[in-house]
Amino acid sequence: MAVTTTPVDDGAIDGFGEGLHGELLRPGDPNYDETRAIWNGMIDRRPALIARAMGVSDVIAAVNFAREQDMVLAIRGAGHNIAGNAVCDDGLMLDLSAMRSVQVDPEEKTARVEPGATLGDFDHEAQAFGLATPLGINSTTGVAGLTLGGGFGWLTRRYGMTVDNLRSVDIVTADGELRHASDDENPDLFWGVRGGGGNFGVVTSFEFDLHEVGPEVLTGMVVYHGADAPDVLRHVRDFNETAPDESTVWMVLRKAPPLPFLPEDVHGEDVLVVVPFYAGDMAAGEDVLAPIREYGDPIADVVGPHQYAEFQQAFDPLLEEGARNYWKSHNFSTVSDDAIDTVVEYARDLPSPLS
Ligand SMILES: Cc1cc2nc3c(=O)[nH]c(=O)nc-3n(C[C@H](O)[C@H](O)[C@H](O)COP(=O)(O)OP(=O)(O)OC[C@H]3O[C@@H](n4cnc5c(N)ncnc54)[C@H](O)[C@@H]3O)c2cc1C
């Protein structure tokens, strides 16, 4: 698509703005800088216009305007995409963050979620009925971007990726039409949406299956000295080979944050954080996770019953908005000893306490 640096027709912009229920922002407007800022502080882009949608009608208007004016359209859910795709230079940014309602049907065990909802919004509503669907590990991430990219978290081994739990979407396609896509209706579009990112239209509503989870789950942290990492990583890798789907174990190599349960002389030192999680019966979880908790010589073990919705926010303070981020990822079907040794070697040179 051709990119125009600024829309040529001021009259068309005024007409677009007047037709919106939400605000239309231009450079220099009071909320402009705040609205174009996203989670990754590395991203500094200046859209020509920002439309803050309040509903489907605003989304249709924005898609039609971008098409008619040949403008690049960037879609913002909760703005967590590290590459910064939620915001563009010179084009139209469609900010969906005000559309964040979550409606749960406890009988049907389904949820309808608007595209600006965060994982925290979703869990808050679903957990009122002891329900959940697999989402990510940081409560301020957007349901929209996470789902459209696949989505994985603590419940994924048990209930699949987030997209596996998607029943249907309402989506505004590039021609400005609102379409419903599911296994039965527009199935090709539904297939594309499940993992294809934002390339198939603007999703205005997601419908999810829900599962009974919590409200308490067995989880927490076991923290080891960095020197123990090669050995403990191998142990957890082997544990995962035969662990039941209810369990998930997540590991992070980093400098120890100043958490209250860690001795002060460890703060800032290399540590391996092992986070076991069990989505099921608490007593069964104790037995399943015992080999993780009884291994080696940990500095701290704070595994115990936690409210699921609260645990979903536990890592928020370590993932602060506005920090300058560079991320890279690799997928392995098996974790070899060589891979473990390489990761540990590079983790010894982490450049900052945030890495
Ligand atoms: C701190 C942090 C923790 C994370 N943890 C996890 C995790 O545990 N599991 C996991 O799977 N992912 C995780 N992620 C990755 C996250 O899922 C992606 O970055 C995702 O894109 C964020 O969605 P968003 O709505 O917040 O992002 P945005 O940046 O707002 O959107 C991302 C892209 O999705 C598209 N998009 C957004 N909304 C719509 C819409 N309504 N219709 C069409 N396209 C749309 C757009 O193209 C946009 O560019 C994490 C990210 C961060 C920053």
The ligand as an SDF file (V2000), in Angstrom:
LIG
                    3D

 53 58  0  0  0  0  0  0  0  0999 V2000
    5.9100   -8.0370   29.2720 C   0  0  0  0  0  0  0  0  0  0  0  0
    5.3930   -8.9690   28.2040 C   0  0  0  0  0  0  0  0  0  0  0  0
    5.0730  -10.2710   28.5230 C   0  0  0  0  0  0  0  0  0  0  0  0
    4.5870  -11.1410   27.5360 C   0  0  0  0  0  0  0  0  0  0  0  0
    4.2590  -12.4110   27.8790 N   0  0  0  0  0  0  0  0  0  0  0  0
    3.7000  -13.2400   26.9600 C   0  0  0  0  0  0  0  0  0  0  0  0
    3.2780  -14.5470   27.3180 C   0  0  0  0  0  0  0  0  0  0  0  0
    3.4170  -14.9670   28.4500 O   0  0  0  0  0  0  0  0  0  0  0  0
    2.7070  -15.3240   26.3540 N   0  0  0  0  0  0  0  0  0  0  0  0
    2.5480  -14.8730   25.0790 C   0  0  0  0  0  0  0  0  0  0  0  0
    2.0030  -15.6140   24.2630 O   0  0  0  0  0  0  0  0  0  0  0  0
    2.9470  -13.6360   24.7060 N   0  0  0  0  0  0  0  0  0  0  0  0
    3.5340  -12.8230   25.6190 C   0  0  0  0  0  0  0  0  0  0  0  0
    3.9430  -11.5700   25.2430 N   0  0  0  0  0  0  0  0  0  0  0  0
    3.8940  -11.1870   23.8370 C   0  0  0  0  0  0  0  0  0  0  0  0
    2.5470  -10.5470   23.5220 C   0  0  0  0  0  0  0  0  0  0  0  0
    1.5580  -11.5460   23.4420 O   0  0  0  0  0  0  0  0  0  0  0  0
    2.6220   -9.8330   22.1720 C   0  0  0  0  0  0  0  0  0  0  0  0
    3.5570   -8.7980   22.2670 O   0  0  0  0  0  0  0  0  0  0  0  0
    1.2700   -9.2930   21.7270 C   0  0  0  0  0  0  0  0  0  0  0  0
    1.4240   -8.7390   20.4410 O   0  0  0  0  0  0  0  0  0  0  0  0
    0.7460   -8.2490   22.6800 C   0  0  0  0  0  0  0  0  0  0  0  0
   -0.5760   -7.9260   22.3660 O   0  0  0  0  0  0  0  0  0  0  0  0
   -1.0920   -6.4210   22.5880 P   0  0  0  0  0  0  0  0  0  0  0  0
   -2.5120   -6.3400   22.2080 O   0  0  0  0  0  0  0  0  0  0  0  0
   -0.6850   -5.9490   23.9520 O   0  0  0  0  0  0  0  0  0  0  0  0
   -0.1260   -5.7160   21.5510 O   0  0  0  0  0  0  0  0  0  0  0  0
   -0.2480   -4.5710   20.4710 P   0  0  0  0  0  0  0  0  0  0  0  0
    1.1560   -4.0840   20.3210 O   0  0  0  0  0  0  0  0  0  0  0  0
   -1.3000   -3.5870   20.8120 O   0  0  0  0  0  0  0  0  0  0  0  0
   -0.6930   -5.3790   19.2030 O   0  0  0  0  0  0  0  0  0  0  0  0
    0.1880   -6.2560   18.5670 C   0  0  0  0  0  0  0  0  0  0  0  0
   -0.2030   -6.4290   17.1270 C   0  0  0  0  0  0  0  0  0  0  0  0
   -1.3740   -7.2230   17.0770 O   0  0  0  0  0  0  0  0  0  0  0  0
   -2.2410   -6.7370   16.1030 C   0  0  0  0  0  0  0  0  0  0  0  0
   -3.5150   -6.4140   16.7230 N   0  0  0  0  0  0  0  0  0  0  0  0
   -3.7560   -5.9580   17.9800 C   0  0  0  0  0  0  0  0  0  0  0  0
   -5.0580   -5.8320   18.1820 N   0  0  0  0  0  0  0  0  0  0  0  0
   -5.6660   -6.2080   17.0440 C   0  0  0  0  0  0  0  0  0  0  0  0
   -7.0340   -6.3160   16.6360 C   0  0  0  0  0  0  0  0  0  0  0  0
   -8.0480   -6.0390   17.4480 N   0  0  0  0  0  0  0  0  0  0  0  0
   -7.2850   -6.7530   15.3880 N   0  0  0  0  0  0  0  0  0  0  0  0
   -6.2870   -7.0760   14.5360 C   0  0  0  0  0  0  0  0  0  0  0  0
   -4.9930   -6.9930   14.8720 N   0  0  0  0  0  0  0  0  0  0  0  0
   -4.6960   -6.5660   16.1110 C   0  0  0  0  0  0  0  0  0  0  0  0
   -1.6640   -5.5360   15.4810 C   0  0  0  0  0  0  0  0  0  0  0  0
   -1.0980   -5.8540   14.2510 O   0  0  0  0  0  0  0  0  0  0  0  0
   -0.5720   -5.1210   16.4300 C   0  0  0  0  0  0  0  0  0  0  0  0
    0.4820   -4.6260   15.7160 O   0  0  0  0  0  0  0  0  0  0  0  0
    4.4380  -10.6820   26.2080 C   0  0  0  0  0  0  0  0  0  0  0  0
    4.7800   -9.3590   25.8850 C   0  0  0  0  0  0  0  0  0  0  0  0
    5.2510   -8.5090   26.8750 C   0  0  0  0  0  0  0  0  0  0  0  0
    5.6380   -7.1080   26.5200 C   0  0  0  0  0  0  0  0  0  0  0  0
  1  2  1  0
  2  3  1  0
  2 52  2  0
  3  4  2  0
  4  5  1  0
  4 50  1  0
  5  6  2  0
  6  7  1  0
  6 13  1  0
  7  8  2  0
  7  9  1  0
  9 10  1  0
 10 11  2  0
 10 12  1  0
 12 13  2  0
 13 14  1  0
 14 15  1  0
 14 50  1  0
 15 16  1  0
 16 17  1  0
 16 18  1  0
 18 19  1  0
 18 20  1  0
 20 21  1  0
 20 22  1  0
 22 23  1  0
 23 24  1  0
 24 25  2  0
 24 26  1  0
 24 27  1  0
 27 28  1  0
 28 29  2  0
 28 30  1  0
 28 31  1  0
 31 32  1  0
 32 33  1  0
 33 34  1  0
 33 48  1  0
 34 35  1  0
 35 36  1  0
 35 46  1  0
 36 37  1  0
 36 45  1  0
 37 38  2  0
 38 39  1  0
 39 40  1  0
 39 45  2  0
 40 41  1  0
 40 42  2  0
 42 43  1  0
 43 44  2  0
 44 45  1  0
 46 47  1  0
 46 48  1  0
 48 49  1  0
 50 51  2  0
 51 52  1  0
 52 53  1  0
M  END
$$$$
